[in-house]
Amino acid sequence: MNSEAREFLVLTSPALWARLVPATVAAQISSGETNVIKELEKDGFKVSVAANPRLTYTTQFVTFRTDGPVKPLIRQEEQAPDMKVKAEGSDYEFDNDAWQIGVDCWRNVAYGYWQYASHSTLS
C-alpha cells in the first residue's frame, strides 16, 4: 500500500523536534557519514518535521504519508465560518461602546487512511 510513498511529515514534541530537524537537513551525521535521509531527496523523497506543543514525547514521533490519494486524517467542514456582528445601533454597542462579533462554524477531523500513519518509539 505504501510502496510508492515519497513524501512524509514527522510530528513530535518541541523537545524532540530540535533533534529531528538536523537529522533531516544536515548533509552529514555527527560521525561524519553521509546522511541517508538527505541523500534520499535525490530520488524524490521529502521529509518534513513539525512540532506540536501539545505533545510531550521524549522518545516518540508520528509519521504521516502526505502524498497518498487520501490523507491519513481528513478535516471535515459541515458549515463554513459564518460571522455574526452586533454592531452600529445595537443595544450592546450603546451599553458598552463596543461591537460584539461571533463566528459559527462546524468542523471535525476524522480518519482517512489510517494506514498512512505510523507511531514510532526511539530506542
C-alpha positions in Angstrom: 0.0 0.0 0.0 2.8 2.4 0.8 5.4 1.2 -1.8 5.0 4.4 -3.9 5.3 6.8 -0.9 7.8 9.6 -1.3 6.6 12.5 1.0 6.3 12.3 4.7 5.5 14.6 7.7 7.1 13.7 11.1 5.1 15.2 14.0 6.6 15.3 17.5 7.0 17.4 20.7 9.1 20.6 20.6 11.8 18.8 22.7 12.3 16.1 20.2 11.8 18.4 17.2 15.1 20.2 18.0 16.9 16.9 17.4 14.9 15.6 14.4 15.2 18.7 12.2 19.0 18.5 12.0 18.7 14.8 11.2 16.6 15.7 8.1 18.6 18.7 6.8 22.2 18.0 7.6 24.3 16.6 4.7 26.4 14.5 7.2 25.6 13.0 10.6 27.7 13.6 13.7 30.0 10.7 12.9 30.9 12.3 9.5 29.0 9.7 7.5 26.6 10.7 4.7 23.0 11.4 6.0 20.8 8.8 4.3 17.7 11.0 4.7 19.3 13.9 2.9 20.6 11.6 0.1 17.0 10.2 -0.5 16.0 13.7 -1.7 17.9 12.9 -4.9 15.4 10.1 -5.5 12.3 12.3 -4.9 11.8 11.7 -1.2 10.8 14.6 1.0 10.7 14.5 4.9 9.3 17.5 6.8 9.3 17.8 10.6 6.7 19.7 12.6 6.4 20.3 16.4 3.1 20.1 18.3 3.3 21.8 21.7 0.5 19.6 23.0 2.7 16.5 22.7 5.1 15.7 25.5 7.0 12.9 23.7 10.7 12.5 24.6 11.4 9.3 22.5 8.3 9.1 20.2 7.1 10.6 17.0 4.3 10.1 14.4 5.0 9.8 10.7 2.3 10.6 8.1 2.4 9.8 4.4 1.4 13.1 2.7 1.5 12.2 -1.0 -1.2 9.5 -1.0 -4.5 9.8 -2.8 -6.3 10.1 0.6 -4.7 11.8 3.6 -4.3 9.9 6.9 -6.5 12.5 8.6 -9.2 14.4 6.9 -10.5 17.8 8.1 -14.2 18.0 7.5 -16.3 21.1 7.3 -20.1 20.8 7.7 -20.7 24.5 7.8 -18.3 27.2 6.6 -17.5 30.1 9.0 -20.4 32.5 9.4 -19.6 35.8 11.1 -22.3 37.4 13.3 -22.0 41.1 14.3 -23.8 43.1 16.9 -22.6 46.5 15.5 -23.8 50.0 15.0 -27.1 50.8 16.5 -27.3 47.7 18.7 -28.1 47.7 22.4 -24.7 46.1 23.0 -22.9 49.0 21.3 -25.0 51.5 23.2 -24.3 49.9 26.6 -20.6 49.0 26.1 -19.3 51.4 23.4 -18.1 48.2 21.6 -19.2 45.8 18.9 -19.7 42.1 19.6 -18.5 39.7 16.9 -19.0 35.9 16.9 -18.2 33.1 14.5 -20.3 30.0 14.0 -18.6 27.0 12.3 -19.0 23.2 12.4 -15.8 21.2 11.8 -14.4 17.8 12.6 -11.3 15.7 12.0 -11.7 12.0 11.0 -9.5 9.2 9.8 -8.9 8.9 6.1 -6.4 6.1 5.5 -5.0 5.3 9.0 -2.6 3.0 7.2 -0.7 6.2 6.1 0.2 7.0 9.7 2.8 5.3 12.0 3.6 5.9 15.7 7.2 5.2 16.4 9.4 5.0 19.5 13.2 5.6 19.6 15.2 3.0 21.5 
